[in-house]
Amino acid sequence: MSALLTGAAIFAASAAAAYSHTAAFAANRNDLVQRQQQEQQRIQKLRSELEGVDVDLQKAFLDLEQTRAKIPEAEKALADAQGELSAAEREAEENAALLTAAEKELSQISAEKEKSGAQVRKSVKSLGEFARAAYRGDTAPSAVELVLGSGTAAEFMNAYRISSAITRTQTNALTAHAQENASAKNKEARQDAVRQTVARLKADADEIVTKKHRAKTEAESRRADLQSLENKYDSDAKSLQARKAEFSASIARAQAEQQSIAAEIAAIDASNRRAAAGRNTGGGGEAAVADTGAGSFLKSPIPPPLHVNSPMGYRIHPVTGERRLHAGVDLRSACGQVQRAAAAGTVVRTSWYGTGGNAIIINHGMINGSSWVTVYLHLSAYRVSVGQHVQQGQVIGLTGATGRVTGCHVHFEVHRNGVVQNPMSYIG
């Protein structure tokens, strides 16, 4: 029953250990996945903040940040490898101590066995002498011989005492031989067991040496990886610092381009107001576009669900620290995905726009007293041309990564009376 309980306890302990290991592995994996997701989000945010800067400068900074992000993982890998090496060294020390103790015990058993063997040989010799004496008839007389051979009672008693002493000596010799023989066999069994222990410990020692060498090699490799990353980070950081003026110049160009497109939209707004004034003077009305609320007539250039990579608003440049406006919203979109007109209108631009790459501008005219214009940037291809009237939802181009960006996405802007609006207020 106790053996059954012990087995159950061992099974329970093993199961608990297995569960603990599995739970720890799952927790570590979840933690790793979470860190990877956080790092991806951080890099995506940096990509958005760097948008508008020359692409080679963007890549240089992103490379630096990605290298920096790898350093903590490399430090952890080195710490883990050093921990494994320390564990292997402790295991080697413990095994060496056990091996020394086992070899000492084996030496003691061998000495005891030799001593016991001498005693067994001595008892065998004594028994042999008794056997030879018995053969010659020199052993103790029988009771009949004692009675018949004694002339008096006193002689009988003396002879009896001598005979009993001889018998006890023989009996003691036999008992001692049996005990010494059993002791010798016990020492033989102990010696075999300790020999097996020594052999196992020596085999373990060989395995531990291999494990220790492997752990040491891994630790040295991880240390070299970490050093390489730190050297690369230092070198890239110095190189990037030297190019800070290039970042500022690139940002200045992007701001000039943004002002240029703002001036172009202002001209469109002025044209829309003149046209509306002319229609009103002539008895006409505004553009015939149904609008149940300000901007509610607009639809997203891509179908939902919409994932915002970067919202509209001010950004702080990660290198220069300059604050500048991101005039639209960046939506996740695969390269080549079709983009559609947010509302009916007339295409007024399909051309290259520096930072924005291939750009489309659509004039939606005057709606409820306001001039509305939408802008689509970074397209890989056009599906409309300047002067063409488009309907809401009509395909106008394909998602791309043209201009000073490093990945495909939708950049969508909404302008009302020349003022940028948050597109997500209308399409989100």
Protein Blocks (a to p, Z undefined) as FASTA:
>chain_A
ZZmmmmmmmmmmmmmmmmmmmmmmmmmmmmmmmmmmmmmmmmmmmmmmmgoiafklmmmm
mmmmmmmmmmmmmmmmmmmmmmmmmmmmmmmmmmmmmmmmmmmmmmmmmmmmmmmmmmmm
mmmmmmmmmmmmmmnopaccdfklmmmmpmbfklmmmmmmmmmmmmmmmmmmmmmmmmmm
mmmmmmmmmmmmmmmmmmmmmmmmmmmmmmmmmmmmmmmmmmmmmmmmmmmmmmmmmmmm
mmmmmmmmmmmmmmmmmmmmmmmmmmmmmmmmmmmmmmmmnopacdddddfbghklpccf
bdcddddfbdcdddddfklopacddfbdcddddehiacddfbgcddfbdcdehjnmpadd
ddebjeehiacddddehiabdcbdehiacdehiafbdcdfehjdfbdcddddddeehiac
dfklmmZZ
